[in-house]
């Protein structure tokens, strides 16, 4: 009744957790990084890569499929240089 797994499926049809845990980004904050580096040349300050990554899997998948018309066009091209 509380959504537990029963033979591979949820009893109430809703899942209670995601299949993979999301990375902990609670300590990443752009403002804190900037505040801690006041007066420094920001081009020399290393920024965590998580600031530029998509927020969730759906955004990540959408980025890969953003230019599907170009991928289809490249797949139909015989010349490998034009395909690139």
Phi and psi in radians as a Rosetta constraint file:
Dihedral C 1 N 2 CA 2 C 2 CIRCULARHARMONIC -1.707 0.35
Dihedral N 2 CA 2 C 2 N 3 CIRCULARHARMONIC 0.237 0.35
Dihedral C 2 N 3 CA 3 C 3 CIRCULARHARMONIC 1.612 0.35
Dihedral N 3 CA 3 C 3 N 4 CIRCULARHARMONIC 0.263 0.35
Dihedral C 3 N 4 CA 4 C 4 CIRCULARHARMONIC -1.220 0.35
Dihedral N 4 CA 4 C 4 N 5 CIRCULARHARMONIC 2.752 0.35
Dihedral C 4 N 5 CA 5 C 5 CIRCULARHARMONIC -1.252 0.35
Dihedral N 5 CA 5 C 5 N 6 CIRCULARHARMONIC 2.378 0.35
Dihedral C 5 N 6 CA 6 C 6 CIRCULARHARMONIC -2.331 0.35
Dihedral N 6 CA 6 C 6 N 7 CIRCULARHARMONIC 1.849 0.35
Dihedral C 6 N 7 CA 7 C 7 CIRCULARHARMONIC 0.930 0.35
Dihedral N 7 CA 7 C 7 N 8 CIRCULARHARMONIC 0.816 0.35
Dihedral C 7 N 8 CA 8 C 8 CIRCULARHARMONIC 1.490 0.35
Dihedral N 8 CA 8 C 8 N 9 CIRCULARHARMONIC -0.051 0.35
Dihedral C 8 N 9 CA 9 C 9 CIRCULARHARMONIC -2.278 0.35
Dihedral N 9 CA 9 C 9 N 10 CIRCULARHARMONIC 2.716 0.35
Dihedral C 9 N 10 CA 10 C 10 CIRCULARHARMONIC -1.442 0.35
Dihedral N 10 CA 10 C 10 N 11 CIRCULARHARMONIC 2.483 0.35
Dihedral C 10 N 11 CA 11 C 11 CIRCULARHARMONIC -1.178 0.35
Dihedral N 11 CA 11 C 11 N 12 CIRCULARHARMONIC -0.728 0.35
Dihedral C 11 N 12 CA 12 C 12 CIRCULARHARMONIC -1.670 0.35
Dihedral N 12 CA 12 C 12 N 13 CIRCULARHARMONIC 0.101 0.35
Dihedral C 12 N 13 CA 13 C 13 CIRCULARHARMONIC 1.471 0.35
Dihedral N 13 CA 13 C 13 N 14 CIRCULARHARMONIC -0.044 0.35
Dihedral C 13 N 14 CA 14 C 14 CIRCULARHARMONIC -2.050 0.35
Dihedral N 14 CA 14 C 14 N 15 CIRCULARHARMONIC 2.450 0.35
Dihedral C 14 N 15 CA 15 C 15 CIRCULARHARMONIC -1.539 0.35
Dihedral N 15 CA 15 C 15 N 16 CIRCULARHARMONIC 2.660 0.35
Dihedral C 15 N 16 CA 16 C 16 CIRCULARHARMONIC -1.789 0.35
Dihedral N 16 CA 16 C 16 N 17 CIRCULARHARMONIC -0.233 0.35
Dihedral C 16 N 17 CA 17 C 17 CIRCULARHARMONIC -2.634 0.35
Dihedral N 17 CA 17 C 17 N 18 CIRCULARHARMONIC 2.805 0.35
Dihedral C 17 N 18 CA 18 C 18 CIRCULARHARMONIC -1.353 0.35
Dihedral N 18 CA 18 C 18 N 19 CIRCULARHARMONIC 2.733 0.35
Dihedral C 18 N 19 CA 19 C 19 CIRCULARHARMONIC -1.090 0.35
Dihedral N 19 CA 19 C 19 N 20 CIRCULARHARMONIC -0.624 0.35
Dihedral C 19 N 20 CA 20 C 20 CIRCULARHARMONIC -2.204 0.35
Dihedral N 20 CA 20 C 20 N 21 CIRCULARHARMONIC 2.398 0.35
Dihedral C 20 N 21 CA 21 C 21 CIRCULARHARMONIC -1.213 0.35
Dihedral N 21 CA 21 C 21 N 22 CIRCULARHARMONIC 2.476 0.35
Dihedral C 21 N 22 CA 22 C 22 CIRCULARHARMONIC -1.352 0.35
Dihedral N 22 CA 22 C 22 N 23 CIRCULARHARMONIC 2.573 0.35
Dihedral C 22 N 23 CA 23 C 23 CIRCULARHARMONIC -1.136 0.35
Dihedral N 23 CA 23 C 23 N 24 CIRCULARHARMONIC 2.592 0.35
Dihedral C 23 N 24 CA 24 C 24 CIRCULARHARMONIC -1.389 0.35
Dihedral N 24 CA 24 C 24 N 25 CIRCULARHARMONIC 1.861 0.35
Dihedral C 24 N 25 CA 25 C 25 CIRCULARHARMONIC -1.980 0.35
Dihedral N 25 CA 25 C 25 N 26 CIRCULARHARMONIC 0.354 0.35
Dihedral C 25 N 26 CA 26 C 26 CIRCULARHARMONIC -1.176 0.35
Dihedral N 26 CA 26 C 26 N 27 CIRCULARHARMONIC -0.471 0.35
Dihedral C 26 N 27 CA 27 C 27 CIRCULARHARMONIC -1.534 0.35
Dihedral N 27 CA 27 C 27 N 28 CIRCULARHARMONIC -0.058 0.35
Dihedral C 27 N 28 CA 28 C 28 CIRCULARHARMONIC -1.601 0.35
Dihedral N 28 CA 28 C 28 N 29 CIRCULARHARMONIC 2.099 0.35
Dihedral C 28 N 29 CA 29 C 29 CIRCULARHARMONIC -2.562 0.35
Dihedral N 29 CA 29 C 29 N 30 CIRCULARHARMONIC 2.115 0.35
Dihedral C 29 N 30 CA 30 C 30 CIRCULARHARMONIC -1.026 0.35
Dihedral N 30 CA 30 C 30 N 31 CIRCULARHARMONIC -0.681 0.35
Dihedral C 30 N 31 CA 31 C 31 CIRCULARHARMONIC -1.142 0.35
Dihedral N 31 CA 31 C 31 N 32 CIRCULARHARMONIC -0.681 0.35
Dihedral C 31 N 32 CA 32 C 32 CIRCULARHARMONIC -1.143 0.35
Dihedral N 32 CA 32 C 32 N 33 CIRCULARHARMONIC -0.689 0.35
Dihedral C 32 N 33 CA 33 C 33 CIRCULARHARMONIC -1.109 0.35
Dihedral N 33 CA 33 C 33 N 34 CIRCULARHARMONIC -0.798 0.35
Dihedral C 33 N 34 CA 34 C 34 CIRCULARHARMONIC -1.139 0.35
Dihedral N 34 CA 34 C 34 N 35 CIRCULARHARMONIC -0.706 0.35
Dihedral C 34 N 35 CA 35 C 35 CIRCULARHARMONIC -1.100 0.35
Dihedral N 35 CA 35 C 35 N 36 CIRCULARHARMONIC -0.692 0.35
Dihedral C 35 N 36 CA 36 C 36 CIRCULARHARMONIC -1.285 0.35
Dihedral N 36 CA 36 C 36 N 37 CIRCULARHARMONIC -0.230 0.35
Dihedral C 36 N 37 CA 37 C 37 CIRCULARHARMONIC -2.072 0.35
Dihedral N 37 CA 37 C 37 N 38 CIRCULARHARMONIC 0.476 0.35
Dihedral C 37 N 38 CA 38 C 38 CIRCULARHARMONIC -1.088 0.35
Dihedral N 38 CA 38 C 38 N 39 CIRCULARHARMONIC 2.320 0.35
Dihedral C 38 N 39 CA 39 C 39 CIRCULARHARMONIC 1.580 0.35
Dihedral N 39 CA 39 C 39 N 40 CIRCULARHARMONIC -0.177 0.35
Dihedral C 39 N 40 CA 40 C 40 CIRCULARHARMONIC -1.638 0.35
Dihedral N 40 CA 40 C 40 N 41 CIRCULARHARMONIC 2.762 0.35
Dihedral C 40 N 41 CA 41 C 41 CIRCULARHARMONIC -1.298 0.35
Dihedral N 41 CA 41 C 41 N 42 CIRCULARHARMONIC 1.955 0.35
Dihedral C 41 N 42 CA 42 C 42 CIRCULARHARMONIC -1.174 0.35
Dihedral N 42 CA 42 C 42 N 43 CIRCULARHARMONIC -0.296 0.35
Dihedral C 42 N 43 CA 43 C 43 CIRCULARHARMONIC -1.268 0.35
Dihedral N 43 CA 43 C 43 N 44 CIRCULARHARMONIC -0.278 0.35
Dihedral C 43 N 44 CA 44 C 44 CIRCULARHARMONIC -1.715 0.35
Dihedral N 44 CA 44 C 44 N 45 CIRCULARHARMONIC -0.165 0.35
Dihedral C 44 N 45 CA 45 C 45 CIRCULARHARMONIC -1.492 0.35
Dihedral N 45 CA 45 C 45 N 46 CIRCULARHARMONIC 2.248 0.35
Dihedral C 45 N 46 CA 46 C 46 CIRCULARHARMONIC -1.390 0.35
Dihedral N 46 CA 46 C 46 N 47 CIRCULARHARMONIC 2.283 0.35
Dihedral C 46 N 47 CA 47 C 47 CIRCULARHARMONIC -1.843 0.35
Dihedral N 47 CA 47 C 47 N 48 CIRCULARHARMONIC 2.483 0.35
Dihedral C 47 N 48 CA 48 C 48 CIRCULARHARMONIC -1.102 0.35
Dihedral N 48 CA 48 C 48 N 49 CIRCULARHARMONIC 2.431 0.35
Dihedral C 48 N 49 CA 49 C 49 CIRCULARHARMONIC -1.157 0.35
Dihedral N 49 CA 49 C 49 N 50 CIRCULARHARMONIC -0.385 0.35
Dihedral C 49 N 50 CA 50 C 50 CIRCULARHARMONIC -1.092 0.35
Dihedral N 50 CA 50 C 50 N 51 CIRCULARHARMONIC -0.372 0.35
Dihedral C 50 N 51 CA 51 C 51 CIRCULARHARMONIC -1.192 0.35
Dihedral N 51 CA 51 C 51 N 52 CIRCULARHARMONIC -0.439 0.35
Dihedral C 51 N 52 CA 52 C 52 CIRCULARHARMONIC -1.771 0.35
Dihedral N 52 CA 52 C 52 N 53 CIRCULARHARMONIC -0.062 0.35
Dihedral C 52 N 53 CA 53 C 53 CIRCULARHARMONIC -1.471 0.35
Dihedral N 53 CA 53 C 53 N 54 CIRCULARHARMONIC 2.704 0.35
Dihedral C 53 N 54 CA 54 C 54 CIRCULARHARMONIC -1.057 0.35
Dihedral N 54 CA 54 C 54 N 55 CIRCULARHARMONIC 2.668 0.35
Dihedral C 54 N 55 CA 55 C 55 CIRCULARHARMONIC -1.321 0.35
Dihedral N 55 CA 55 C 55 N 56 CIRCULARHARMONIC -0.531 0.35
Dihedral C 55 N 56 CA 56 C 56 CIRCULARHARMONIC -2.596 0.35
Dihedral N 56 CA 56 C 56 N 57 CIRCULARHARMONIC 3.098 0.35
Dihedral C 56 N 57 CA 57 C 57 CIRCULARHARMONIC -1.136 0.35
Dihedral N 57 CA 57 C 57 N 58 CIRCULARHARMONIC -0.639 0.35
Dihedral C 57 N 58 CA 58 C 58 CIRCULARHARMONIC -1.086 0.35
Dihedral N 58 CA 58 C 58 N 59 CIRCULARHARMONIC -0.753 0.35
Dihedral C 58 N 59 CA 59 C 59 CIRCULARHARMONIC -1.130 0.35
Dihedral N 59 CA 59 C 59 N 60 CIRCULARHARMONIC -0.661 0.35
Dihedral C 59 N 60 CA 60 C 60 CIRCULARHARMONIC -1.110 0.35
Dihedral N 60 CA 60 C 60 N 61 CIRCULARHARMONIC -0.775 0.35
Dihedral C 60 N 61 CA 61 C 61 CIRCULARHARMONIC -1.156 0.35
Dihedral N 61 CA 61 C 61 N 62 CIRCULARHARMONIC -0.662 0.35
Dihedral C 61 N 62 CA 62 C 62 CIRCULARHARMONIC -1.148 0.35
Dihedral N 62 CA 62 C 62 N 63 CIRCULARHARMONIC -0.619 0.35
Dihedral C 62 N 63 CA 63 C 63 CIRCULARHARMONIC -1.108 0.35
Dihedral N 63 CA 63 C 63 N 64 CIRCULARHARMONIC -0.684 0.35
Dihedral C 63 N 64 CA 64 C 64 CIRCULARHARMONIC -1.197 0.35
Dihedral N 64 CA 64 C 64 N 65 CIRCULARHARMONIC -0.523 0.35
Dihedral C 64 N 65 CA 65 C 65 CIRCULARHARMONIC -1.762 0.35
Dihedral N 65 CA 65 C 65 N 66 CIRCULARHARMONIC 0.233 0.35
Dihedral C 65 N 66 CA 66 C 66 CIRCULARHARMONIC -1.160 0.35
Dihedral N 66 CA 66 C 66 N 67 CIRCULARHARMONIC -0.637 0.35
Dihedral C 66 N 67 CA 67 C 67 CIRCULARHARMONIC -2.047 0.35
Dihedral N 67 CA 67 C 67 N 68 CIRCULARHARMONIC 0.880 0.35
Dihedral C 67 N 68 CA 68 C 68 CIRCULARHARMONIC -1.119 0.35
Dihedral N 68 CA 68 C 68 N 69 CIRCULARHARMONIC -0.532 0.35
Dihedral C 68 N 69 CA 69 C 69 CIRCULARHARMONIC -1.145 0.35
Dihedral N 69 CA 69 C 69 N 70 CIRCULARHARMONIC -0.577 0.35
Dihedral C 69 N 70 CA 70 C 70 CIRCULARHARMONIC -1.254 0.35
Dihedral N 70 CA 70 C 70 N 71 CIRCULARHARMONIC -0.644 0.35
Dihedral C 70 N 71 CA 71 C 71 CIRCULARHARMONIC -1.160 0.35
Dihedral N 71 CA 71 C 71 N 72 CIRCULARHARMONIC -0.686 0.35
Dihedral C 71 N 72 CA 72 C 72 CIRCULARHARMONIC -1.133 0.35
Dihedral N 72 CA 72 C 72 N 73 CIRCULARHARMONIC -0.736 0.35
Dihedral C 72 N 73 CA 73 C 73 CIRCULARHARMONIC -1.116 0.35
Dihedral N 73 CA 73 C 73 N 74 CIRCULARHARMONIC -0.730 0.35
Dihedral C 73 N 74 CA 74 C 74 CIRCULARHARMONIC -1.160 0.35
Dihedral N 74 CA 74 C 74 N 75 CIRCULARHARMONIC -0.621 0.35
Dihedral C 74 N 75 CA 75 C 75 CIRCULARHARMONIC -1.166 0.35
Dihedral N 75 CA 75 C 75 N 76 CIRCULARHARMONIC -0.473 0.35
Dihedral C 75 N 76 CA 76 C 76 CIRCULARHARMONIC -1.560 0.35
Dihedral N 76 CA 76 C 76 N 77 CIRCULARHARMONIC -0.109 0.35
Dihedral C 76 N 77 CA 77 C 77 CIRCULARHARMONIC -1.526 0.35
Dihedral N 77 CA 77 C 77 N 78 CIRCULARHARMONIC 2.335 0.35
Dihedral C 77 N 78 CA 78 C 78 CIRCULARHARMONIC -1.452 0.35
Dihedral N 78 CA 78 C 78 N 79 CIRCULARHARMONIC -0.567 0.35
Dihedral C 78 N 79 CA 79 C 79 CIRCULARHARMONIC -1.329 0.35
Dihedral N 79 CA 79 C 79 N 80 CIRCULARHARMONIC 2.110 0.35
Dihedral C 79 N 80 CA 80 C 80 CIRCULARHARMONIC -1.125 0.35
Dihedral N 80 CA 80 C 80 N 81 CIRCULARHARMONIC -0.496 0.35
Dihedral C 80 N 81 CA 81 C 81 CIRCULARHARMONIC -1.230 0.35
Dihedral N 81 CA 81 C 81 N 82 CIRCULARHARMONIC -0.701 0.35
Dihedral C 81 N 82 CA 82 C 82 CIRCULARHARMONIC -1.198 0.35
Dihedral N 82 CA 82 C 82 N 83 CIRCULARHARMONIC -0.580 0.35
Dihedral C 82 N 83 CA 83 C 83 CIRCULARHARMONIC -1.104 0.35
Dihedral N 83 CA 83 C 83 N 84 CIRCULARHARMONIC -0.668 0.35
